[in-house]
Amino acid sequence: MIGPLDEYPIHQTPLPMARVVSSDRNFYDRSYYNAIQTGGDTMLITGFGVYPNLGVTDAFATVRRGDTQRAVRFSDALEQRGLDLAVGGYRIEVIEPLQKLRVICEHNDLSFDLTWEGAHPAVAEQPHTIITKLHRPIIDAQRFAQVGTWSGTLNVDGDDFAIDPAVWCGTRDRSWGIRPVGDADPAGRVADEPSEGFWWLYVPLKFDDYSIIVIVQEEPNGFRTLNDATRVWNDGRVEQLGWPRVHLTYKSGTRIPTALRLELSTPDGKPLEVEVEAGTFIALNAGCGYGGDPDWLHGQWKGRDWSESKLYDLTDPAVAGRIPFGVIDHVGKARCGDDEGWGLFEHGTMGRHDPTGFADWGSVAP
């Protein structure tokens, strides 16, 4: 069990680094990145993860252009945890921790060589915990987030893009802990007593002098189980922005948001309002491996040295029909007072949510 990481004084338990402190099969350690073409219609989402108790490591990349999403994914056996963040044709190089990274994907259908520069310091988010009615934590994770810019090259289905940091920005997060990964657990009692719903909002935004990062999660009755709102200034100062009041506008007949207004408050009690307009989006359950993706899930065993490429037509009823039952990542164009910014507008609302007026899984906006 002893491996390369054990040479470093980084242990947190009396275990070798190959073992994690929890025996929960759903333990994970992963990165998420998005790249946004401000003012354009192209969006990239990519990520890399390791799952020590499943013996799997994997990565994915998905690009939205027009009404299609091109997705590639890689998976392999995890033999040993280490500093080499790579699987198949995918790798991450940490040039300067918490500031500068290089992310590379090599595939005939989708390839890139991108460098990330943090615009503001990374910020620790509130721990994320979801306890089921069976008193079991299905999410128990720590995260940090950062906004920044991208530079480099991108090729999608033979088309080249020059990634200019003056035009391409984005956000990233790192999280580790427990969340549902790999093949699903046996349903058991949950099959007879399923969840009534899930409601989630995540909005990390980049402005010239600061970033604003807001996370809100609520139960079907509106009880808030996660509330985190911060402003991170260029010089590293972090302000808490109170208890966000969330006002969402949905496209009629759907649960797809078109706009968001956040009522925040500064530490001295002054109101701070942020408005976000939704642009193009990527459906995370169509090629990205998140929540209900029928083709591939994070941590799923696909065999050694596995890779796959798939093109999703978002107008195909079979694909469009599942988009409302997962989390959607929109490009967000934001305004805070006189300041204009860009970032991620991530939202998922499934099942009942009383504050919105969604009574059940079939409810949509009027």
Rosetta blueprint (number, residue, H / E / L):
1 M L
2 I L
3 G L
4 P H
5 L H
6 D H
7 E H
8 Y L
9 P L
10 I L
11 H L
12 Q L
13 T L
14 P L
15 L L
16 P L
17 M L
18 A L
19 R L
20 V L
21 V L
22 S L
23 S L
24 D L
25 R L
26 N L
27 F E
28 Y E
29 D E
30 R E
31 S E
32 Y E
33 Y E
34 N E
35 A E
36 I E
37 Q E
38 T L
39 G L
40 G L
41 D L
42 T L
43 M E
44 L E
45 I E
46 T E
47 G E
48 F E
49 G E
50 V E
51 Y E
52 P L
53 N L
54 L L
55 G L
56 V E
57 T E
58 D E
59 A E
60 F E
61 A E
62 T E
63 V E
64 R E
65 R E
66 G L
67 D L
68 T E
69 Q E
70 R E
71 A E
72 V E
73 R E
74 F E
75 S E
76 D E
77 A E
78 L L
79 E L
80 Q L
81 R L
82 G L
83 L L
84 D L
85 L E
86 A E
87 V E
88 G L
89 G L
90 Y E
91 R E
92 I E
93 E E
94 V E
95 I E
96 E E
97 P L
98 L L
99 Q L
100 K E
101 L E
102 R E
103 V E
104 I E
105 C E
106 E L
107 H L
108 N L
109 D L
110 L E
111 S E
112 F E
113 D E
114 L E
115 T E
116 W E
117 E E
118 G E
119 A L
120 H L
121 P L
122 A L
123 V E
124 A E
125 E L
126 Q L
127 P L
128 H E
129 T E
130 I E
131 I E
132 T L
133 K L
134 L L
135 H L
136 R L
137 P E
138 I E
139 I E
140 D E
141 A E
142 Q E
143 R E
144 F E
145 A E
146 Q E
147 V E
148 G E
149 T E
150 W E
151 S E
152 G E
153 T E
154 L E
155 N E
156 V E
157 D L
158 G L
159 D E
160 D E
161 F E
162 A E
163 I E
164 D L
165 P L
166 A L
167 V L
168 W E
169 C E
170 G E
171 T E
172 R E
173 D E
174 R E
175 S E
176 W E
177 G E
178 I E
179 R L
180 P L
181 V L
182 G L
183 D L
184 A L
185 D L
186 P L
187 A L
188 G H
189 R H
190 V H
191 A H
192 D L
193 E L
194 P L
195 S L
196 E L
197 G E
198 F E
199 W E
200 W E
201 L E
202 Y E
203 V E
204 P E
205 L E
206 K E
207 F L
208 D L
209 D L
210 Y E
211 S E
212 I E
213 I E
214 V E
215 I E
216 V E
217 Q E
218 E E
219 E L
220 P L
221 N L
222 G L
223 F L
224 R E
225 T E
226 L E
227 N E
228 D E
229 A E
230 T E
231 R E
232 V E
233 W E
234 N L
235 D L
236 G L
237 R L
238 V E
239 E E
240 Q E
241 L L
242 G L
243 W L
244 P L
245 R E
246 V E
247 H E
248 L E
249 T E
250 Y E
251 K L
252 S L
253 G L
254 T L
255 R L
256 I L
257 P E
258 T E
259 A E
260 L E
261 R E
262 L E
263 E E
264 L E
265 S E
266 T L
267 P L
268 D L
269 G L
270 K L
271 P E
272 L E
273 E E
274 V E
275 E E
276 V E
277 E E
278 A E
279 G E
280 T E
281 F E
282 I E
283 A E
284 L L
285 N L
286 A L
287 G L
288 C L
289 G L
290 Y L
291 G L
292 G L
293 D L
294 P L
295 D L
296 W L
297 L L
298 H L
299 G L
300 Q L
301 W L
302 K L
303 G L
304 R L
305 D L
306 W E
307 S E
308 E E
309 S E
310 K E
311 L E
312 Y E
313 D E
314 L L
315 T L
316 D L
317 P H
318 A H
319 V H
320 A H
321 G L
322 R L
323 I H
324 P H
325 F H
326 G L
327 V L
328 I E
329 D E
330 H E
331 V E
332 G E
333 K E
334 A E
335 R E
336 C E
337 G L
338 D L
339 D E
340 E E
341 G E
342 W E
343 G E
344 L E
345 F E
346 E E
347 H E
348 G E
349 T E
350 M E
351 G E
352 R L
353 H E
354 D L
355 P L
356 T L
357 G L
358 F E
359 A L
360 D L
361 W L
362 G L
363 S L
364 V L
365 A L
366 P L
